[in-house]
Amino acid sequence: MWNQRGASFVNKLINTLIVFSIFIPGSAIAATSLSSVTLAPTSVVGGARSTGTVVLSGMAPWGGISVSLTSSNPSTAVVPGSVKVNFWQKSAKFTITTSPVSVSKVVSITAFYQGITKTTPLTVNPTSASPLITSHPVNKTVTEGQTATFTVAATGSGLSYQWQRLNNGGSTWTNIGTNSASYTTAATVIWDNGAQFRCLVTNSAGSATSNTATLTVNPTVSMIAVTDFANYRVFQREIGGTSKSVTITGTYSNLNWHHIDARLLTHGTNTTVVDWTTIDSTPGGGTFSGILSVPQGGWYNIEIRAVDNSGSTIGSSRGTKKWGVGMIILCIGQSNMSGHGQNPFTIATSDLAVNYSNAGVWEHLSDPYDDGSPAGAVDNDNSTAAGSMIPALANSLLQTINFPIAFVPSPKDNSNLYSQWAYRNSSNHYDTTTLYGQSITKARNVGGVELIVMYQGEADTNAHRTEAQYKADFATLIGNYRQDLYANIPIFICQLGPITLGFNTRTDADVVAVRSAQHDLDNGEDIFMAATAMDQPRLDHVHFTTQGLDAIGGRIAQTINYYLGAASYYRGPAIITPAFFTNGNRDTVDIQIGHRGENDITPDSGITGFSLLSNGSPVSITSAVRMSADRIRLTLGSAIPPGTTVKLRYLWGSNPDTSALVKDNSSLELPLENTTADITIIDQQLP
């Protein structure tokens, strides 16, 4: 009886509780929100599935929660419209179905519940193909101590690499290296010789094994090598000295040396010029360097040796190129410095005559020496350069000089002094778009120059520069060179020769102004009128023949020898002022000649080049003859009345009669120099 009552009570209680729970309002349970959505895996091959999970912030209430789902690309990844989180559960799973793709795609999977959105990406990849090796490792040969690198290339996605090694004589492949398409050995040793290497390339679809590559390891070889100089390289001797400190460099390997010695030999022989001298005693780094004092001369070879702690020679090397120490000359100016002489060109007979070409090459001197400029170079004269005065200059100098002489061409046709050569870029002196900057850049490239030779001025006559202006322009030019090259660098000027008028606007006075300026600039110390050219033949209105250029070159050489102390004079005779009427009739004039070197003059008669002015009007001269070694007499067409002012000129004008100029009796036949100012003729007779 009690059991029935008890059961009845329990059933009623349960029913009551159920009814009570059904009617509990939602607000009585804590609010639940969407916390996250995740995928596993996050990357699949198209056609595979991924499992998603939505997670709530708390337990789902009575009746569960439905979370909405969307896919950003349903054609690639499909999700159900929603997933239910059951009563008193915190998460629920759902399935994502993917379709095959040809390229990888990223799809956003989104979950939404009561205003909260959560998104996560799913990567869908194309179906992988087995790896295909397209480039196999190749055999490598190294020297002991070096490393070797093997590489492989393969197609396919998701590739991984496993390198393997088989030692020489072994039978088992051993895994080595990291997951990489290349493998670099450690520094090799001799027993690495013969080892074999291959690579196993793998992805999810399969694997492929490369061909085998063999490593050859050669034993190390001790080596030392001197860095040779360019053939015909000339080092500028120290200014005022007779030698040059030359830097000797080289490389070595596998040598444990204590010091490096160097010596200088005559080129192609074992004749010692400078005996063994230690130049480096700090081994390390595979290189050596040191200074050797080299006397002026050439040609030389350099030889070095490595010496160990016991004093034994453990390695040596000798250069084969010929080089030397001597004089380098910078050549500037206009077309007559470049040279327009006709064939056959003069040959530089000595092997010690060198040109540093416009292409930057040391070479034996030969004309045209001023060609080979790079296209667009500011001093490019490639189309006009021909025979020049330089071979004759070299030939003459090398009769008294026994060391190399190198020339650096830097002239430019039709270039003026006042706006081109005298212009220096103040912010960049070495501006190679300017003639000046180009010339000092070349001088710097060869390691410095000793002197400058210039033939210039024709362009300035056409610009109507006065004598004073030309002197000022020249002062600017030489001042610049003495700042950028070295103080008191000497310059050797060629005086303008005859110029035929009618090809431009220049006048007699224009030519005389520049010619006189060049004459008067000579100071006998570091500015020289190195050559007069009034007597030399021309090809045209302004350019000299090869014969004329040879004579000019010889005269410049004489002046350089004078500067070097190897000649006693360099200029021809000059007129001593004043000149005198020979007698009271005033119909003859005697001119006294002063000699600088030789002691006589030619020709005896028919002398040309003199002119007279009486109160500014020309006076006829019927004859000009040699009276003695130092006197010339002019006979006038008529007597000059007393009280008139009479002036004498010699070689005045752009193109005076030079058919029978006065010359000294030297082998150079130096002409009587022009007058730069009118000479007054007085009545007092010469003694």
C-alpha positions as CSV (number, residue, x, y, z in Angstrom):
1,M,0.0,0.0,0.0
2,W,2.9,2.4,0.9
3,N,4.7,1.6,-2.3
4,Q,1.8,2.6,-4.4
5,R,1.5,5.9,-2.5
6,G,5.2,6.5,-2.7
7,A,5.3,5.9,-6.5
8,S,2.4,8.1,-7.0
9,F,4.1,10.9,-5.1
10,V,7.3,10.7,-7.0
11,N,5.5,10.7,-10.4
12,K,3.6,13.8,-9.4
13,L,6.8,15.5,-8.3
14,I,8.6,14.8,-11.5
15,N,5.7,16.1,-13.6
16,T,5.6,19.2,-11.5
17,L,9.4,19.8,-12.0
18,I,9.1,19.3,-15.8
19,V,6.2,21.7,-16.0
20,F,8.1,24.2,-13.9
21,S,11.2,24.0,-16.1
22,I,9.2,24.4,-19.2
23,F,7.9,27.7,-18.0
24,I,11.2,29.1,-16.8
25,P,11.6,32.4,-18.8
26,G,14.8,32.8,-21.0
27,S,15.8,35.8,-19.0
28,A,16.3,33.5,-16.1
29,I,19.3,31.9,-17.9
30,A,22.6,33.8,-18.5
31,A,22.9,35.3,-22.1
32,T,25.0,33.2,-24.5
33,S,26.9,34.6,-27.5
34,L,29.0,33.4,-30.4
35,S,32.7,33.1,-29.4
36,S,34.6,31.7,-32.5
37,V,34.6,29.5,-35.5
38,T,37.5,27.3,-36.4
39,L,38.5,24.8,-39.2
40,A,40.5,21.6,-39.2
41,P,42.3,21.4,-41.4
42,T,42.6,25.0,-42.6
43,S,44.1,23.9,-46.0
44,V,42.7,21.1,-48.2
45,V,43.1,19.7,-51.7
46,G,40.0,20.5,-53.8
47,G,37.4,17.7,-53.3
48,A,38.4,17.0,-49.7
49,R,36.5,18.1,-46.6
50,S,37.2,20.2,-43.6
51,T,35.4,20.2,-40.3
52,G,34.3,23.5,-38.8
53,T,33.5,24.1,-35.2
54,V,31.4,27.0,-33.8
55,V,32.0,27.8,-30.1
56,L,29.6,29.7,-27.8
57,S,30.6,31.8,-24.8
58,G,28.4,29.6,-22.6
59,M,26.0,26.7,-22.6
60,A,23.2,26.6,-25.0
61,P,19.7,27.2,-23.4
62,W,16.7,24.9,-23.5
63,G,15.9,24.1,-27.1
64,G,19.5,24.8,-28.3
65,I,20.9,27.6,-30.5
66,S,21.1,27.8,-34.4
67,V,24.2,29.5,-35.7
68,S,24.0,30.7,-39.3
69,L,26.8,29.7,-41.7
70,T,28.0,31.2,-45.1
71,S,30.8,30.7,-47.6
72,S,32.4,33.5,-49.6
73,N,32.8,31.1,-52.6
74,P,30.1,28.4,-52.6
75,S,31.4,27.0,-55.9
76,T,34.6,26.1,-54.2
77,A,33.6,25.4,-50.5
78,V,30.0,24.6,-49.5
79,V,28.7,24.9,-45.9
80,P,25.3,24.1,-44.4
81,G,23.0,27.1,-43.9
82,S,23.3,26.7,-40.1
83,V,24.5,24.4,-37.4
84,K,22.7,23.7,-34.1
85,V,24.3,23.8,-30.7
86,N,22.2,21.5,-28.5
87,F,20.8,22.3,-25.1
88,W,23.4,22.6,-22.5
89,Q,26.3,22.3,-25.1
90,K,28.9,24.9,-25.8
91,S,29.9,23.9,-29.4
92,A,28.9,22.1,-32.5
93,K,30.6,20.8,-35.6
94,F,29.7,21.1,-39.3
95,T,31.2,19.8,-42.5
96,I,32.7,21.9,-45.4
97,T,32.7,20.2,-48.8
98,T,35.1,21.5,-51.4
99,S,35.4,21.2,-55.2
100,P,38.5,20.6,-57.3
101,V,40.4,23.7,-58.3
102,S,43.2,24.5,-60.8
103,V,44.8,27.2,-58.6
104,S,44.8,27.7,-54.9
105,K,41.9,29.7,-53.6
106,V,41.1,31.1,-50.1
107,V,37.5,31.0,-49.0
108,S,36.1,32.8,-46.0
109,I,33.8,30.7,-43.8
110,T,31.5,32.9,-41.7
111,A,29.4,32.1,-38.6
112,F,26.6,34.5,-37.4
113,Y,24.5,34.6,-34.2
114,Q,22.5,37.4,-32.6
115,G,24.6,40.2,-34.2
116,I,28.0,38.6,-33.8
117,T,30.0,37.5,-36.8
118,K,33.1,35.3,-36.8
119,T,35.1,34.5,-39.9
120,T,38.0,32.1,-40.7
121,P,39.8,31.3,-43.9
122,L,40.0,27.9,-45.7
123,T,42.6,27.4,-48.4
124,V,41.6,25.1,-51.2
125,N,44.6,23.8,-53.3
126,P,44.8,22.1,-56.6
127,T,45.5,18.4,-56.7
128,S,49.3,17.9,-56.4
129,A,51.4,16.2,-59.1
130,S,54.4,14.1,-58.3
131,P,57.7,16.1,-58.4
132,L,59.5,16.3,-61.8
133,I,63.2,17.1,-61.7
134,T,64.1,19.6,-64.4
135,S,67.7,20.3,-63.5
136,H,70.0,17.7,-61.9
137,P,73.1,18.3,-59.8
138,V,76.3,18.5,-61.8
139,N,79.9,17.3,-61.0
140,K,82.0,19.8,-59.1
141,T,85.8,20.3,-58.9
142,V,87.3,22.4,-56.1
143,T,90.6,22.8,-54.4
144,E,91.1,21.6,-50.9
145,G,89.7,24.1,-48.5
146,Q,87.1,25.4,-50.8
147,T,83.3,24.6,-50.6
148,A,81.2,23.1,-53.4
149,T,77.5,23.8,-54.0
150,F,75.1,21.4,-55.7
151,T,71.7,22.5,-56.9
152,V,68.5,20.8,-58.1
153,A,65.4,22.1,-59.8
154,A,61.9,20.4,-59.9
155,T,58.3,21.2,-60.7
156,G,55.4,20.4,-58.4
157,S,53.7,21.9,-55.4
158,G,54.6,21.5,-51.7
159,L,58.1,20.2,-52.5
160,S,60.5,19.1,-49.9
161,Y,64.2,18.3,-50.4
162,Q,66.4,15.7,-48.8
163,W,70.1,15.7,-49.9
164,Q,72.1,12.5,-49.6
165,R,75.8,11.7,-49.7
166,L,77.7,8.5,-50.6
167,N,81.3,8.5,-49.6
168,N,83.9,7.3,-52.0
169,G,84.0,3.5,-51.8
170,G,80.9,3.5,-49.6
171,S,77.5,1.7,-50.2
172,T,75.1,3.6,-48.0
173,W,73.5,6.9,-48.8
174,T,73.4,9.3,-45.8
175,N,70.9,12.1,-45.4
176,I,72.6,15.5,-45.1
177,G,71.7,19.2,-45.3
178,T,68.5,21.0,-44.9
179,N,65.2,21.3,-46.8
180,S,66.6,23.3,-49.7
181,A,67.0,23.1,-53.4
182,S,70.8,23.6,-52.9
183,Y,73.4,22.1,-50.7
184,T,76.8,23.6,-49.9
185,T,79.5,21.5,-48.4
186,A,81.7,22.5,-45.6
187,A,85.3,23.5,-46.5
188,T,86.5,20.4,-48.3
189,V,89.4,18.1,-47.3
190,I,91.2,15.8,-49.6
191,W,89.3,12.7,-48.4
192,D,86.1,14.3,-49.7
193,N,87.4,13.5,-53.2
194,G,85.1,11.2,-55.0
195,A,82.1,11.7,-52.8
196,Q,78.7,11.5,-54.5
197,F,75.6,13.7,-53.9
198,R,72.0,13.4,-54.9
199,C,68.7,14.9,-53.8
200,L,65.3,13.3,-53.0
201,V,62.4,15.6,-53.9
202,T,59.1,14.8,-52.3
203,N,55.5,16.1,-52.1
204,S,52.1,14.7,-51.1
205,A,51.8,13.0,-54.5
206,G,55.1,11.2,-54.6
207,S,58.9,11.7,-54.9
208,A,61.7,11.8,-57.4
209,T,65.5,11.2,-57.0
210,S,68.0,13.3,-58.9
211,N,71.0,12.0,-60.8
212,T,74.2,11.6,-58.9
213,A,76.9,14.3,-59.0
214,T,80.5,13.6,-58.1
215,L,82.8,15.9,-56.1
216,T,86.5,16.1,-57.1
217,V,88.8,17.7,-54.6
218,N,92.3,18.7,-55.7
219,P,95.1,19.2,-53.2
220,T,96.0,22.8,-52.4
221,V,98.9,24.3,-54.4
222,S,101.1,27.0,-52.9
223,M,101.1,30.1,-55.1
224,I,102.4,33.6,-55.2
225,A,101.9,36.1,-58.1
226,V,103.1,39.7,-58.5
227,T,100.6,42.1,-60.1
228,D,102.3,43.1,-63.3
229,F,102.1,46.6,-64.8
230,A,100.7,47.5,-68.2
231,N,103.2,47.2,-71.1
232,Y,104.9,50.5,-71.7
233,R,103.7,51.9,-68.4
234,V,105.6,55.0,-67.4
235,F,105.7,56.3,-63.8
236,Q,106.4,60.0,-63.5
237,R,109.6,60.5,-61.6
238,E,109.5,62.6,-58.5
239,I,109.5,66.3,-59.5
240,G,113.0,67.5,-59.1
241,G,114.2,63.9,-58.5
242,T,115.5,60.9,-60.4
243,S,113.4,58.1,-59.0
244,K,109.9,57.0,-58.0
245,S,108.5,55.1,-55.1
246,V,106.5,52.4,-56.8
247,T,103.9,50.3,-55.0
248,I,104.4,46.6,-55.7
249,T,101.3,44.3,-55.0
250,G,100.3,40.7,-55.5
251,T,98.5,37.7,-54.2
252,Y,99.4,34.4,-52.6
253,S,97.8,31.3,-51.2
254,N,99.0,28.4,-48.9
255,L,102.2,30.1,-48.2
256,N,103.5,30.6,-44.6
257,W,105.9,33.5,-45.3
258,H,107.8,35.7,-43.1
259,H,108.4,38.6,-45.5
260,I,108.2,39.5,-49.2
261,D,111.2,40.8,-51.1
262,A,111.2,42.6,-54.5
263,R,113.9,43.3,-57.0
264,L,114.2,45.2,-60.2
265,L,115.6,43.6,-63.4
266,T,116.3,45.0,-66.8
267,H,113.5,43.9,-69.0
268,G,114.0,40.4,-70.6
269,T,117.3,39.8,-68.7
270,N,118.5,38.8,-65.3
271,T,120.5,42.0,-64.9
272,T,119.8,43.5,-61.5
273,V,118.9,47.2,-61.3
274,V,117.7,47.2,-57.7
275,D,118.6,44.2,-55.6
276,W,116.3,42.3,-53.2
277,T,114.5,44.6,-50.9
278,T,112.0,43.7,-48.3
279,I,108.7,45.4,-49.1
280,D,106.2,43.5,-46.8
281,S,106.7,41.7,-43.5
282,T,103.0,41.5,-42.4
283,P,101.5,38.3,-43.9
284,G,97.8,37.7,-44.0
285,G,94.7,38.1,-46.1
286,G,96.2,36.5,-49.3
287,T,97.7,39.8,-50.6
288,F,100.9,41.7,-50.1
289,S,101.9,45.2,-50.9
290,G,105.0,47.4,-50.4
291,I,107.0,50.3,-51.8
292,L,110.2,49.9,-53.9
293,S,112.3,52.9,-54.9
294,V,112.8,52.7,-58.6
295,P,115.4,54.8,-60.4
296,Q,114.5,56.7,-63.6
297,G,115.0,54.4,-66.6
298,G,113.5,51.5,-68.4
299,W,112.6,49.1,-69.4
300,Y,112.2,47.0,-66.3
301,N,110.7,43.8,-65.0
302,I,109.6,43.3,-61.3
303,E,110.4,40.1,-59.5
304,I,109.2,39.1,-56.0
305,R,109.9,36.2,-53.6
306,A,108.3,34.9,-50.4
307,V,110.8,34.0,-47.7
308,D,110.0,31.9,-44.6
309,N,111.3,32.1,-41.0
310,S,114.4,30.1,-41.9
311,G,115.3,32.5,-44.7
312,S,114.4,30.0,-47.4
313,T,112.6,31.1,-50.6
314,I,109.2,29.3,-50.7
315,G,107.7,31.0,-53.7
316,S,108.5,33.6,-56.4
317,S,107.0,35.4,-59.3
318,R,108.2,37.7,-62.1
319,G,106.4,40.1,-64.3
320,T,106.8,40.0,-68.0
321,K,105.6,43.5,-69.1
322,K,108.1,46.3,-69.6
323,W,107.7,49.5,-67.6
324,G,109.8,52.3,-66.3
325,V,110.2,55.6,-64.5
326,G,110.6,58.8,-66.5
327,M,109.0,62.0,-67.7
328,I,105.3,62.5,-68.6
329,I,104.3,65.5,-70.8
330,L,100.8,66.9,-71.1
331,C,100.0,68.2,-74.6
332,I,97.3,70.9,-74.8
333,G,96.1,73.5,-77.3
334,Q,94.6,73.4,-80.8
335,S,94.9,71.6,-84.1
336,N,98.6,72.1,-84.6
337,M,99.2,70.3,-81.3
338,S,96.9,67.5,-82.4
339,G,98.6,67.5,-85.7
340,H,97.3,67.7,-89.3
341,G,100.6,66.6,-91.0
342,Q,100.5,64.5,-94.1
343,N,101.8,61.0,-94.7
344,P,104.3,59.6,-94.4
345,F,104.2,60.4,-90.6
346,T,107.4,60.7,-88.6
347,I,108.4,57.6,-86.8
348,A,109.4,57.6,-83.1
349,T,112.6,55.7,-83.4
350,S,113.3,54.9,-79.7
351,D,111.3,52.3,-77.9
352,L,111.4,54.6,-74.9
353,A,108.9,57.0,-76.6
354,V,105.4,56.3,-75.2
355,N,101.9,57.5,-75.7
356,Y,99.1,57.3,-73.2
357,S,96.3,57.1,-75.7
358,N,92.9,58.8,-75.5
359,A,91.5,55.3,-74.9
360,G,93.7,55.0,-71.7
361,V,96.2,52.6,-73.1
362,W,100.0,52.7,-72.7
363,E,101.6,52.1,-76.1
364,H,104.6,52.9,-78.2
365,L,104.3,56.4,-79.6
366,S,103.1,56.7,-83.2
367,D,101.0,59.1,-85.2
368,P,98.2,59.9,-85.1
369,Y,98.9,60.1,-81.4
370,D,95.7,62.1,-80.7
371,D,93.1,59.6,-82.1
372,G,91.1,57.0,-80.3
373,S,89.0,59.3,-78.1
374,P,85.7,57.9,-76.8
375,A,82.7,59.2,-78.6
376,G,81.5,62.4,-77.0
377,A,84.8,63.2,-75.3
378,V,85.2,67.0,-75.1
379,D,88.7,66.8,-76.8
380,N,87.7,64.3,-79.5
381,D,89.8,64.9,-82.6
382,N,89.5,61.4,-84.1
383,S,88.3,62.7,-87.5
384,T,91.2,65.2,-88.0
385,A,94.2,63.9,-86.1
386,A,97.2,63.0,-88.3
387,G,100.9,63.7,-88.3
388,S,102.1,65.7,-85.3
389,M,105.2,67.3,-83.8
390,I,105.3,64.7,-81.0
391,P,107.4,61.9,-82.6
392,A,110.1,64.5,-83.6
393,L,110.0,66.0,-80.1
394,A,110.5,62.5,-78.6
395,N,113.3,61.6,-81.0
396,S,115.2,64.8,-80.1
397,L,114.7,64.5,-76.4
398,L,115.8,60.8,-76.4
399,Q,119.1,61.8,-77.9
400,T,120.1,63.2,-74.5
401,I,117.6,61.4,-72.2
402,N,118.0,57.7,-71.4
403,F,114.7,57.1,-69.6
404,P,111.1,56.7,-71.0
405,I,109.2,59.8,-72.1
406,A,105.4,59.5,-72.3
407,F,102.9,62.0,-73.9
408,V,99.3,62.6,-72.8
409,P,97.3,64.1,-75.7
410,S,94.6,66.5,-74.7
411,P,94.4,69.2,-77.4
412,K,91.2,70.2,-79.3
413,D,90.8,71.6,-82.8
414,N,89.7,75.3,-82.9
415,S,89.7,75.7,-79.1
416,N,90.3,79.2,-77.7
417,L,92.1,80.2,-74.5
418,Y,89.8,82.8,-73.1
419,S,86.6,80.8,-72.7
420,Q,87.6,77.2,-73.1
421,W,91.1,76.4,-71.8
422,A,91.1,79.1,-69.1
423,Y,87.7,78.0,-67.9
424,R,87.7,75.8,-64.7
425,N,84.6,74.5,-63.1
426,S,84.9,76.0,-59.6
427,S,82.8,73.1,-58.0
428,N,84.7,70.3,-59.8
429,H,88.1,71.1,-61.3
430,Y,88.1,67.6,-62.8
431,D,84.9,68.1,-64.8
432,T,85.6,66.2,-68.0
433,T,83.0,68.1,-70.0
434,T,85.6,71.0,-69.9
435,L,88.9,71.0,-71.8
436,Y,90.8,72.0,-68.7
437,G,89.1,69.4,-66.5
438,Q,89.6,66.7,-69.1
439,S,93.3,67.5,-69.3
440,I,94.0,67.4,-65.5
441,T,91.9,64.2,-65.3
442,K,94.2,62.6,-67.8
443,A,97.2,63.9,-65.9
444,R,95.8,62.4,-62.7
445,N,95.1,59.1,-64.4
446,V,98.8,58.7,-65.3
447,G,100.0,59.6,-61.9
448,G,101.0,63.1,-62.6
449,V,103.0,65.0,-65.3
450,E,106.3,66.9,-65.3
451,L,105.6,69.6,-67.8
452,I,103.1,71.0,-70.3
453,V,103.5,71.7,-74.0
454,M,101.0,74.0,-75.7
455,Y,100.4,75.1,-79.3
456,Q,97.4,77.4,-79.2
457,G,96.2,80.9,-80.2
458,E,94.7,80.8,-83.7
459,A,91.1,80.7,-82.3
460,D,91.9,83.7,-80.1
461,T,93.0,85.8,-83.0
462,N,89.6,85.2,-84.6
463,A,88.0,86.3,-81.4
464,H,90.0,89.6,-81.6
465,R,91.7,89.1,-78.2
466,T,94.2,91.9,-77.4
467,E,97.7,91.2,-76.3
468,A,96.8,92.2,-72.7
469,Q,93.7,89.9,-72.7
470,Y,95.7,86.9,-74.0
471,K,98.3,87.4,-71.3
472,A,95.6,87.6,-68.6
473,D,93.8,84.5,-70.0
474,F,97.1,82.6,-70.0
475,A,97.8,83.7,-66.4
476,T,94.5,82.2,-65.4
477,L,95.3,78.9,-67.2
478,I,98.8,78.4,-65.8
479,G,97.5,79.5,-62.3
480,N,94.9,76.8,-62.4
481,Y,97.4,74.1,-63.5
482,R,99.8,75.2,-60.7
483,Q,97.0,74.7,-58.2
484,D,95.8,71.3,-59.5
485,L,99.0,69.7,-60.7
486,Y,101.9,71.2,-58.9
487,A,103.4,74.6,-58.1
488,N,105.6,76.1,-60.8
489,I,104.9,73.4,-63.3
490,P,106.7,74.6,-66.4
491,I,104.9,75.2,-69.7
492,F,106.4,75.3,-73.1
493,I,104.5,77.6,-75.6
494,C,104.8,77.4,-79.3
495,Q,104.5,80.9,-80.9
496,L,102.0,81.3,-83.7
497,G,103.3,80.9,-87.2
498,P,102.1,82.6,-90.3
499,I,98.3,82.7,-90.8
500,T,96.7,83.5,-94.2
501,L,93.8,86.0,-93.8
502,G,90.5,85.7,-95.5
503,F,89.2,82.5,-93.9
504,N,87.5,84.3,-91.0
505,T,87.4,87.8,-89.5
506,R,90.9,88.0,-87.9
507,T,93.2,90.8,-88.9
508,D,97.0,91.4,-89.0
509,A,96.7,93.2,-85.7
510,D,94.8,90.3,-84.1
511,V,97.6,87.8,-85.0
512,V,100.3,90.2,-83.9
513,A,98.6,90.7,-80.6
514,V,98.6,86.9,-79.7
515,R,102.0,86.3,-81.2
516,S,103.5,89.2,-79.2
517,A,101.8,88.0,-76.0
518,Q,103.3,84.5,-76.5
519,H,106.8,86.1,-77.0
520,D,106.6,88.3,-74.0
521,L,105.2,85.6,-71.6
522,D,108.6,83.8,-71.7
523,N,110.4,84.3,-68.4
524,G,113.2,81.9,-69.0
525,E,112.4,79.9,-65.8
526,D,109.0,78.1,-66.0
527,I,107.2,79.8,-68.9
528,F,109.0,79.4,-72.2
529,M,108.5,80.4,-75.7
530,A,109.7,77.0,-76.7
531,A,109.5,77.3,-80.5
532,T,109.0,79.9,-83.2
533,A,107.4,78.6,-86.4
534,M,107.5,81.6,-88.7
535,D,109.8,79.8,-91.1
536,Q,108.0,76.5,-91.4
537,P,106.0,75.3,-94.4
538,R,102.2,74.9,-94.2
539,L,99.6,72.6,-95.7
540,D,96.9,75.3,-95.7
541,H,96.2,78.7,-94.2
542,V,97.2,77.7,-90.7
543,H,98.3,74.0,-90.4
544,F,101.9,72.9,-90.8
545,T,103.3,70.1,-92.9
546,T,104.9,67.1,-91.3
547,Q,108.2,68.6,-92.1
548,G,107.3,71.8,-90.4
549,L,105.9,70.0,-87.4
550,D,109.2,68.0,-87.1
551,A,111.2,71.3,-86.9
552,I,108.9,72.6,-84.3
553,G,109.2,69.4,-82.3
554,G,113.0,69.7,-82.4
555,R,112.9,73.3,-81.1
556,I,110.6,72.4,-78.2
557,A,113.0,69.6,-77.3
558,Q,115.9,72.1,-77.3
559,T,113.9,74.3,-74.8
560,I,113.1,71.3,-72.6
561,N,116.7,70.3,-72.5
562,Y,117.6,73.9,-71.5
563,Y,115.1,73.7,-68.7
564,L,116.6,70.4,-67.6
565,G,120.1,71.8,-67.8
566,A,121.1,69.8,-70.9
567,A,121.4,72.8,-73.3
568,S,122.9,76.2,-73.0
569,Y,120.3,78.1,-74.9
570,Y,116.9,77.7,-76.6
571,R,116.0,80.9,-78.3
572,G,117.2,82.3,-81.6
573,P,118.8,85.7,-82.1
574,A,117.0,89.0,-81.4
575,I,117.2,92.6,-82.6
576,I,119.1,94.9,-80.2
577,T,117.4,98.3,-80.0
578,P,117.7,100.9,-81.3
579,A,118.4,100.7,-85.0
580,F,120.5,103.3,-86.7
581,F,120.7,105.2,-89.9
582,T,124.0,104.3,-91.5
583,N,124.8,107.8,-92.7
584,G,123.6,111.3,-93.0
585,N,121.7,110.6,-96.2
586,R,119.2,108.5,-94.1
587,D,118.8,106.0,-96.9
588,T,120.3,102.9,-95.2
589,V,119.6,101.4,-91.8
590,D,121.9,99.1,-89.7
591,I,120.3,96.6,-87.4
592,Q,122.4,95.0,-84.6
593,I,121.7,91.3,-83.8
594,G,122.2,89.7,-80.4
595,H,123.0,86.0,-80.2
596,R,121.8,83.7,-77.5
597,G,123.7,80.6,-78.6
598,E,125.4,80.4,-81.9
599,N,127.5,83.3,-83.3
600,D,126.4,83.9,-86.9
601,I,123.4,84.4,-89.2
602,T,122.2,83.5,-92.6
603,P,121.4,84.3,-95.4
604,D,123.9,86.8,-96.7
605,S,121.4,88.6,-98.9
606,G,117.8,88.8,-100.0
607,I,116.7,88.8,-96.4
608,T,112.9,89.2,-96.0
609,G,110.6,90.1,-93.1
610,F,111.6,93.7,-92.3
611,S,109.3,96.7,-92.7
612,L,109.7,100.4,-92.1
613,L,107.2,103.2,-91.3
614,S,107.9,106.9,-91.7
615,N,105.4,108.9,-89.8
616,G,103.2,105.8,-90.0
617,S,103.6,105.3,-93.8
618,P,105.4,102.3,-95.3
619,V,108.9,102.9,-96.6
620,S,110.2,100.8,-99.5
621,I,113.2,98.5,-98.7
622,T,115.2,97.6,-101.8
623,S,117.6,95.2,-100.1
624,A,118.5,93.5,-96.8
625,V,121.9,92.0,-96.5
626,R,124.2,90.5,-93.8
627,M,127.0,92.8,-93.0
628,S,128.6,90.7,-90.3
629,A,127.7,88.0,-87.8
630,D,125.7,90.5,-85.8
631,R,124.7,93.2,-88.3
632,I,122.1,93.5,-91.1
633,R,121.8,96.5,-93.4
634,L,118.6,97.7,-95.0
635,T,118.8,99.9,-98.2
636,L,115.8,102.1,-98.6
637,G,114.0,103.0,-101.8
638,S,114.5,106.7,-101.0
639,A,116.1,108.8,-98.3
640,I,113.9,109.7,-95.3
641,P,113.8,113.4,-94.5
642,P,115.1,114.6,-91.2
643,G,112.5,115.3,-88.5
644,T,110.3,112.3,-89.4
645,T,109.7,109.5,-87.0
646,V,110.9,106.2,-88.4
647,K,110.0,102.8,-86.9
648,L,111.3,99.3,-87.7
649,R,109.3,96.1,-87.6
650,Y,110.3,92.5,-88.1
651,L,107.8,89.8,-89.0
652,W,104.9,92.0,-88.4
653,G,101.4,90.9,-89.6
654,S,99.6,87.7,-89.9
655,N,101.5,86.4,-93.0
656,P,104.7,88.4,-93.6
657,D,107.2,87.4,-96.3
658,T,109.2,84.5,-94.7
659,S,110.9,83.3,-97.8
660,A,114.4,84.3,-96.6
661,L,114.2,84.9,-92.8
662,V,117.3,85.5,-90.7
663,K,118.4,82.4,-88.9
664,D,121.3,81.4,-86.6
665,N,123.9,78.9,-87.7
666,S,122.8,76.2,-85.3
667,S,121.5,72.8,-86.5
668,L,118.0,74.0,-85.4
669,E,118.3,77.2,-87.6
670,L,116.6,79.2,-85.0
671,P,114.9,82.3,-86.6
672,L,115.6,85.9,-85.6
673,E,112.7,86.7,-83.3
674,N,109.9,89.0,-84.3
675,T,109.6,92.5,-82.8
676,T,106.8,92.9,-80.4
677,A,107.0,96.7,-80.4
678,D,108.1,99.1,-83.1
679,I,111.8,100.0,-82.8
680,T,112.8,103.6,-83.3
681,I,115.6,104.3,-85.8
682,I,118.0,107.0,-84.7
683,D,120.7,109.0,-86.6
684,Q,123.6,107.8,-84.5
685,Q,125.7,105.4,-86.5
686,L,126.7,102.0,-85.2
687,P,130.3,101.7,-84.2
